[in-house]
Structures are given as structure tokens and as C-alpha cells.
């Protein structure tokens, strides 16, 4: 039976600096992929409706 690792990244995202946030997340995804991690699921949750902030959850798997 193969060994499977799971991991989770959580990012706070808002309505400002969108391009910067996208670039940071893309960089993390490239690093994870090159290290053998596979993105298996994403989810978002609104944490502050007044200021339009959310959490972005990235779920990873590595065999």
C-alpha cells in the first residue's frame, strides 16, 4: 500500500492587490507541483462580508 500525505494551505484574500495575490498563489502552486504535490480540492469561505475578505483553502495530496 502506498503512503499518501495530505496538506492544506489557507490564504486570506480580499478585494485589494488582486494581481499580487494571484501571483503569490501561482508561485506557491508551481512550487508545490514541482515538489510532487497534486492540488485535489479548493474551497473559499467568506470571513468578513463588510470588507469583502475571504479565506482560500487549497487541499494537496502527495504519494
C-alpha positions as CSV (number, residue, x, y, z in Angstrom):
1,X,0.0,0.0,0.0
2,X,1.4,3.4,-0.9
3,X,1.9,6.2,1.6
4,X,-0.2,9.3,0.9
5,X,0.4,12.7,2.6
6,X,-2.2,15.5,2.7
7,X,-1.6,19.1,3.4
8,X,-3.7,22.3,3.5
9,X,-2.8,25.9,2.6
10,X,-5.0,28.8,3.9
11,X,-4.8,32.2,2.4
12,X,-6.7,35.4,3.3
13,X,-7.8,37.1,0.2
14,X,-9.5,40.4,-0.3
15,X,-10.6,42.9,-2.9
16,X,-7.3,44.9,-2.9
17,X,-4.0,43.9,-4.5
18,X,-5.7,41.2,-6.5
19,X,-2.9,40.8,-9.1
20,X,-0.3,40.5,-6.3
21,X,-2.4,37.8,-4.5
22,X,-2.8,35.9,-7.7
23,X,0.9,36.0,-8.4
24,X,1.7,34.8,-4.9
25,X,-0.7,31.9,-5.1
26,X,0.5,30.9,-8.6
27,X,4.1,30.8,-7.2
28,X,3.1,28.6,-4.3
29,X,1.2,26.3,-6.7
30,X,4.3,26.0,-9.0
31,X,6.5,25.2,-6.0
32,X,4.1,22.6,-4.7
33,X,3.6,21.0,-8.1
34,X,7.4,20.8,-8.7
35,X,7.7,19.1,-5.2
36,X,5.3,16.4,-6.3
37,X,2.1,17.7,-4.7
38,X,-1.2,17.5,-6.5
39,X,-4.0,20.0,-5.9
40,X,-7.1,17.9,-5.2
41,X,-9.6,20.5,-4.0
42,X,-10.2,24.2,-3.4
43,X,-12.7,26.0,-1.3
44,X,-13.5,29.5,-0.2
45,X,-15.3,30.9,2.9
46,X,-16.4,34.5,3.4
47,X,-15.0,35.7,6.7
48,X,-15.8,39.4,6.6
49,X,-18.7,40.5,4.4
50,X,-18.3,44.2,5.1
51,X,-14.7,44.4,3.9
52,X,-15.1,41.5,1.3
53,X,-12.4,39.2,2.7
54,X,-12.4,35.5,2.2
55,X,-10.2,32.5,3.1
56,X,-9.0,30.4,0.2
57,X,-8.3,26.8,1.1
58,X,-6.0,24.6,-1.1
59,X,-6.0,20.9,-0.3
60,X,-3.0,18.9,-1.5
61,X,-2.0,15.3,-1.8
62,X,1.4,13.7,-2.3
63,X,2.0,10.0,-3.0
